[in-house]
Amino acid sequence: MIKSMTGYGRAREMLDKRDITVEIRSVNNRYLDCTVKLPRMYAFAEDAVRQRVQKAISRGKVDVYFTIDATAADVAKVSVNRDLAVGYAAALRELAQICGIEAHTTAEQVSRFPDVLSVTKAEEDLDSVGDDLCRVLDEALASYNVMRGAEGEKLAADISGRLDTIESLTSKVEERSPQTVAEYRQKLTARMEEVLQSTSIDPQRILMEAAIYADKIAVDEETVRLRSHLSQLRGMLTADEPMGRKMDFLIQEVNRESNTIGSKCNDVSIAQVVVNLKAEVEKIREQVQNVE
């Protein structure tokens, strides 16, 4: 079943003491335009995230937002600068000797000097962190695809109904077209009788003119192609792969056939049918712009 390009998905998980939330939003776009927003310290995972999105989505302007609370996962490591600590302690003893006082140097005193103690964050396994982010992303994508699928079903139902209408209008054109030839033949006969009056009319001449007119306004080829396009569109509505671009192309072809029928048929009733037909084609075209 076709999917809509518009959708929203959200997932949240607590993994390795990190509270990870992923939100996905998308709107229509001719191609895939993916924006990933990660906290700066997790920017290393952007490529992996983008690859996951590209596998799941083929078209649309997609925004992926990550919110990560890693407070509980922060592990601090305290380190001693041994050389600097020894240097400070020796300097204090030397100072006491110079001043002629007794040195009472303690570890606490030495620790107060700059850079003796340093606090750093423990190194993380980036691969493991990236896997956790992608795991929550996959859950968000699943939720996102459920919504897109539901929207796609509504689009398919609407498009299918309009295809039914177009087929019905096409049948009217096919029924009316032969009648216009017969009416033209009658009008032509009446006109020639009026002009020639008592002079006899050549039936072969009438038949030839009617045949030329029939060939000129014949729309059999157009209606056959039109029905073929409609059949293909119906098949695309149930396809499991993205069909938006193909459907857009076929709708252009349907519109082209409709224009040709309208230009060929010199008949008021057919012209009205073609107007209604083109209106339905335009509505389908608008809906197809939402299909992935």
C-alpha positions in Angstrom: 0.0 0.0 0.0 1.2 3.5 -0.8 2.5 5.7 2.0 2.1 9.4 2.6 5.1 11.7 2.7 3.6 13.5 5.7 4.1 11.8 9.0 5.2 11.9 12.6 6.9 9.3 14.8 8.3 9.3 18.4 10.1 6.8 20.6 11.8 7.0 24.0 14.1 4.5 25.7 16.4 4.4 28.7 19.5 2.6 27.5 22.8 2.3 29.4 21.6 5.1 31.8 20.8 7.4 29.0 17.3 8.7 28.5 17.0 8.9 24.6 14.0 10.4 22.8 13.7 10.5 19.0 11.1 12.5 17.1 10.6 12.3 13.3 8.6 14.8 11.3 8.2 15.0 7.5 6.4 17.0 4.8 6.2 16.8 1.1 9.3 17.2 -1.0 10.3 16.1 -4.5 13.4 14.3 -3.2 14.7 13.2 0.2 15.9 16.1 2.3 17.0 14.8 5.7 18.0 17.0 8.6 19.4 15.3 11.7 19.7 17.3 15.0 21.9 15.7 17.6 23.5 17.1 20.8 27.0 18.2 19.9 28.7 15.5 21.9 26.8 12.8 19.9 27.5 14.3 16.5 29.7 11.2 15.7 26.4 9.2 15.2 24.9 11.5 12.5 26.1 9.5 9.5 24.7 6.2 11.0 21.4 8.0 11.7 21.2 9.4 8.2 21.9 6.0 6.6 19.0 4.5 8.6 16.6 7.2 7.5 17.6 6.8 3.8 16.9 3.1 4.0 13.4 3.7 5.4 12.3 6.8 3.5 12.7 7.6 -0.2 11.1 11.1 -0.5 10.1 14.0 1.7 11.6 16.7 3.8 12.4 14.8 7.0 13.6 16.3 10.3 15.0 13.9 13.0 15.4 15.3 16.5 17.3 13.6 19.3 17.0 14.6 23.0 19.5 12.8 25.2 19.7 13.1 29.0 23.0 11.4 30.0 23.2 12.7 33.5 23.0 9.3 35.1 25.6 7.9 32.7 28.2 10.5 33.5 31.2 8.9 35.3 34.0 11.3 36.5 37.6 10.2 36.7 40.0 12.1 39.1 43.7 12.0 38.1 46.8 13.2 39.9 49.5 15.0 38.0 52.4 13.2 39.9 55.3 15.3 38.6 53.5 18.6 39.3 52.5 17.4 42.8 56.0 16.3 43.7 57.3 19.7 42.3 54.9 21.7 44.5 55.8 19.6 47.6 59.5 20.1 47.0 59.0 23.8 46.5 57.1 24.1 49.8 59.9 22.4 51.6 62.5 24.6 49.9 60.4 27.6 50.9 60.3 26.5 54.5 64.1 26.0 54.5 64.7 29.5 53.0 62.4 31.1 55.6 63.9 29.1 58.5 60.6 27.6 59.5 59.4 24.1 60.0 57.7 22.5 57.0 54.3 20.9 57.6 53.3 20.0 54.0 50.1 17.9 53.7 48.5 16.3 50.7 45.5 18.6 51.1 47.7 21.6 50.8 49.4 20.3 47.6 46.0 19.4 46.1 44.9 23.0 46.2 47.5 24.1 43.7 46.4 24.5 40.1 46.3 21.4 37.9 47.5 19.0 40.6 44.1 17.2 40.4 42.1 17.0 37.2 38.6 15.7 36.7 37.7 14.1 33.3 34.8 12.2 31.9 35.4 8.5 31.5 35.8 7.4 27.9 32.7 5.9 26.2 32.3 3.1 23.7 31.1 5.2 20.8 30.0 2.1 18.8 27.8 1.0 21.7 26.3 4.5 22.1 25.7 4.8 18.4 23.9 1.4 18.4 21.6 2.7 21.3 20.8 5.8 19.4 19.9 3.8 16.2 17.8 1.4 18.2 15.6 4.2 19.5 15.6 5.7 16.0 14.3 2.4 14.5 11.4 2.5 17.0 10.6 6.0 16.0 10.7 5.1 12.3 8.3 2.2 13.0 5.9 4.6 14.6 6.4 7.1 11.8 5.7 4.5 9.1 2.5 3.4 10.8 1.2 6.9 10.6 2.3 7.3 7.0 0.6 4.0 6.1 -2.7 5.1 7.6 -2.5 8.4 5.7 -1.5 6.4 2.6 -4.7 4.2 2.9 -6.8 7.4 2.9 -5.0 8.7 -0.1 -5.4 5.4 -2.0 -9.1 5.3 -1.2 -9.6 8.9 -2.5 -7.5 8.3 -5.6 -9.3 5.0 -6.3 -12.7 6.7 -6.1 -11.6 9.3 -8.6 -10.2 6.7 -10.9 -13.7 5.1 -10.9 -15.2 8.5 -11.9 -12.7 9.0 -14.7 -13.4 5.5 -16.1 -17.2 6.3 -16.0 -16.5 9.6 -17.8 -14.4 7.8 -20.4 -17.3 5.4 -21.0 -19.5 8.3 -21.7 -17.0 9.7 -24.3 -16.9 6.2 -25.9 -20.7 6.0 -26.1 -21.1 9.5 -27.4 -18.3 9.6 -30.0 -20.1 7.4 -32.6 -23.3 9.3 -32.2 -21.5 12.5 -33.2 -20.5 11.0 -36.5 -24.1 9.9 -37.2 -25.4 13.4 -36.3 -22.7 15.0 -38.5 -23.8 12.8 -41.4 -27.5 13.8 -41.0 -26.5 17.5 -40.8 -24.3 17.2 -43.8 -27.1 15.5 -45.8 -29.6 18.2 -44.8 -27.2 21.0 -45.7 -26.4 19.6 -49.1 -30.2 19.0 -49.8 -30.8 22.6 -48.8 -28.0 23.9 -51.1 -28.6 21.6 -54.0 -32.4 21.5 -53.6 -33.7 19.5 -56.6 -30.3 18.2 -57.6 -29.7 14.7 -56.6 -27.2 14.0 -53.8 -24.4 11.5 -54.3 -24.6 9.1 -51.3 -20.9 8.1 -51.8 -19.9 11.7 -51.3 -21.8 11.8 -48.0 -20.2 8.6 -46.9 -16.8 9.9 -47.8 -17.2 13.1 -45.9 -18.6 11.3 -42.9 -15.7 8.9 -42.9 -13.2 11.8 -43.0 -15.0 13.5 -40.1 -15.1 10.2 -38.2 -11.4 9.7 -38.6 -10.7 13.3 -37.6 -12.6 13.0 -34.3 -11.9 9.4 -33.5 -10.7 9.0 -29.9 -10.5 5.2 -29.7 -6.7 5.3 -29.4 -6.8 7.9 -26.7 -9.5 6.1 -24.6 -7.6 2.8 -24.9 -4.4 4.5 -23.6 -6.4 6.3 -21.0 -7.8 3.1 -19.6 -4.3 1.5 -19.7 -3.0 4.3 -17.6 -5.9 4.0 -15.1 -5.2 0.3 -14.8 -1.5 0.9 -14.0 -2.4 3.6 -11.4 -4.7 1.1 -9.7 -1.8 -1.4 -9.5 0.5 1.2 -8.1 -2.0 1.9 -5.2 -1.3 -1.5 -3.8 2.4 -1.6 -4.4 4.8 -2.1 -1.5 7.5 0.2 -2.9 7.4 4.0 -3.3 5.3 4.9 -6.3 4.9 8.7 -6.1 7.2 9.6 -9.0 5.7 7.0 -11.3 2.2 8.0 -10.4 3.0 11.6 -11.0 4.3 10.7 -14.5 1.2 8.6 -15.3 -1.1 11.4 -14.2 0.6 13.7 -16.7 -0.1 11.1 -19.4 -3.7 10.8 -18.4 -4.0 14.6 -18.6 -2.4 14.6 -22.0 -4.9 12.0 -23.3 -7.8 14.1 -21.8 -6.6 17.2 -23.6 -6.3 15.3 -26.9 -9.9 14.0 -26.5 -11.1 17.5 -25.8 -9.4 19.0 -28.9 -10.7 16.2 -31.2 -14.3 16.1 -30.2 -16.4 19.0 -31.7 -19.3 18.2 -29.5 -20.8 20.2 -26.5 -21.8 17.2 -24.4 -18.3 15.5 -24.9 -16.6 18.8 -24.1 -18.5 19.0 -20.8 -17.5 15.4 -20.0 -13.9 16.2 -20.7 -14.0 19.3 -18.4 -15.3 17.0 -15.6 -12.6 14.4 -16.5 -9.8 16.9 -16.3 -11.1 18.3 -13.0 -10.8 14.7 -11.5 -7.3 14.3 -13.0 -6.2 17.6 -11.3 -7.6 16.4 -8.0 -5.7 13.2 -8.3 -2.5 15.1 -9.3 -2.8 17.1 -6.1 -3.2 13.9 -4.0 -0.2 12.2 -5.7 2.0 15.1 -4.6 1.5 13.6 -1.1 2.5 10.1 -2.1 6.0 8.8 -1.3 
